[in-house]
Amino acid sequence: MTIESEVNRLRARLMSKSGDDTAPAAAVARRRVELSPEHYDIAQFPEMREYANMRWYYDNQGLAWNMYREHLGVASAEVEIEGRKMLNFSSFNYLDLSGDPRVKEAAKRAIDIYGTSTGSGRIVRGEIPLFGEFERELAELLGVEAAVMGVSGWGMNAGVIGYLARGQDLILYDELVHNSMLTGAKISGARRIAFPHNDCDALERLLVTHRGSYERALILTEGVFSMDGDIPDVPRLIDIKRRHRALLMVDEAHSIGVIGPRGLGVVDHFGLDSRDIDIHFSTLSKSFAAIGGYVAGSKALVTMLRHYAPGVGLYIAAPNPANAAAALAALRIMRAEPQRARAVVAIADHFRERAQAAGLDIGPSHGSGVVPVMLPDSETALWMSARLFDNGVFAFPMIFPVVPRDGARLRFFLSMSHTREQVDRAIDLLVQLLASAPRPKGMI
């Protein structure tokens, strides 16, 4: 065999393994699939069929499309939609700070000083004093060593998990964690295993079985679960992670600013040492009346993320000055006025009490500002939402694939600006409509 023929033979083998289109015909034939329009025509993708299914139901029932509805004014307990003042239960402006004059003035002042953008990523030339002020005051408030602010809550959550965990690591996550956590786990390449919702015994069994086969182990949970409004047993999770030498990350999007005597999240709620949670995360779009996210914890964690993590310090622009200023102002108000958090839980407790007394199923919701009203199926959820809207109440339906097919619900976010009279009106309307809801016709 000549050198040239040997080179060609080796080249053919390599091409076959790499998927190059010059590989031998037999190798190509083994990989061939039958192509149908759903493989190359976006309009035929399964997601578009799901969308068409939902649009068909709205049109078939004569219901107005309720997604991407424009509103005017601040999204508080009431909001203007299509020229009507609506009772609003679909905004997570828990502390009613997005329209607070102090928060708005801080954002305006930041634009006057810094413009609408810093024009770069933070690590390059995008750093301004507002970012450091927010991070120092947040770390002090949470009782941790350091914090870092980012431009996107979803992106930061996914990016941090995707960076911290690697192919040789293990991620164990509550089956109901947010999509941003799930996406971060997927992009990390780590072994991923879900444990049943709030089932610490199941989590421990998984760690006993699998911990010894992996280097880092990361446990993911939420401070308040966004679909059910319940609070996990964080002290138990801390005990488990200690004994198995794992890391615990808590997504506090719906708990920071709301639960605990001072409204400072799960640490405040349970009376914990903040250092016992390795990674504190939250979006800024709820209690902080802004947009973006933060991660807080040890100085080592934050230093590493700031300098090496994509989506935190690398490959992403800096937060805009107005958002940073709004979040900082909201943080200071949150700290000075803890009665806001207590008002959120108090009005949500009134909603829960009235709903249960009326025979409505609110799932496991307790102690938070999130209350679901569980419904038998997606059709009923869509119908109820539309009829509530007709009667001046905005409550968004949560249906598959956001929740399981048998987990349809209307989700109510309570804020300190809601009144007992508004809650009573909503509950009375829910009961009345549910009694007259049509039997499902079946969504194609």
Steps between C-alpha positions, in 0.01 A plus 500: 500500500643837400526791741245690290242221517554463876445875548180481294377203704562680829342815365186308403475351848537841664242655270256221579537559877482879475185508290668670205283482187787342307487185717439166325146448373440204731578712807272776377222251437514380860432854618225583253159599637177562319455876491153644542392867502519514881877459470561804279182710487471713816126534451477119542702480823313335794505828690303667220245218510459564873452871431246428224315269738468777757397763243240259364348469847480876551343552156264204539375629835477861384753611761731799460870411477648584838875486436721804446218734602622857521440694819537864593635640824672322787415131551368530853184354657315659210615554144349647184448252215313582182361816652366325810623512856562137596561330833848355447621170647761422235790729591769418755549858615472362854618805692329748263833667435508518120288815517646638821612862449835430670577209267394691189704804597811286558463348153455841337801642682717208388410567135591866542841405638593185303266492201288201404791255463853461629601397148696190593526193717592563861836328479610720209381858540141470618547538874328786682476573876132400517583132444745485788265689731219254433726197548653623827166596652337177384779286647467686829122457497525125430787447743743358244847602389429618147247529218503563127228664290420388145292622210256205478339299776424197281837520327694542821330204669563275201850634443621455857379140521637427152837632606529348848405144404702294251484163332653326800248652742150424632195727512200400711201729458148526631272394216320836512796739475483781247584453133813713539640248748408208275668666204815571701514136606465386139772725361739402779537145367475367856300190597149629578249329728169646617362416843125514583378840607617590852587135571817524706504127570512430126779754460702332771454157343627637169806646667572174681482316168679742270713750694811284505516481119529873436723790596279803568136449601253786470150501655248739343180629660290816525419720798135520397390281212357723232219268389381371838594777745648257754825523696748207516661367817825694458644404843467132405661567162792669674546202730497262202744699292744526793506129565549416134744783426276653237425859404153650549360766264171673581307702241332774704314675218168476687628491858744790536315812603192300604551224758655533843437764772719749312410368156853379435419158360562146623785590736273749676200267486680206663749694714802356318863598461526637145834326454328161522358559151786486253337687212227761547328602177211728410362688209456875543164501323286430805566678830783711357277675243760468225635239260809283529628266768757443771705223654630531854712287731865464586765736368662208317174415320435856389862562395495189284167586338593862433818406317420172328127424473328569165181696555633659818823684425588365157331515160215720621432872530473680831159575655368836392542782751127562551439136597791496743383823661141375528614174660723686746218736599261206542756315714531800733122535532467126560751525781343810658136392465464130590129554555461478121594133504266428789217669310558271199475182704202634696291572189608169344395321819159669472475373141591147611250503787215632284582260217508194724180606675337523156614147413773600253814288471812712561748212500782516756528882501593647837682799645582663165354745248423229241164322507386257227137410450513147366264403219406165345642561152655754262170582329341602827805710587485683166121551527524626858776744416302641207182539705689662786637748249148573375416586861797729555744257666832399343633161615716304257442128430792262542463195276718235336792512424568755777331265748408130466188423298313415820629809682308784329438802716445871526794657679443799728780732608409709800667833571492738795276728292213250479209555739282247677203628301682430172588149614142433612369615163740270316413197716125557460542527123714185486236298683221635281685430175624157600143394572399594145813385314417285194608141474827466302450441128847369444791698356638359174 
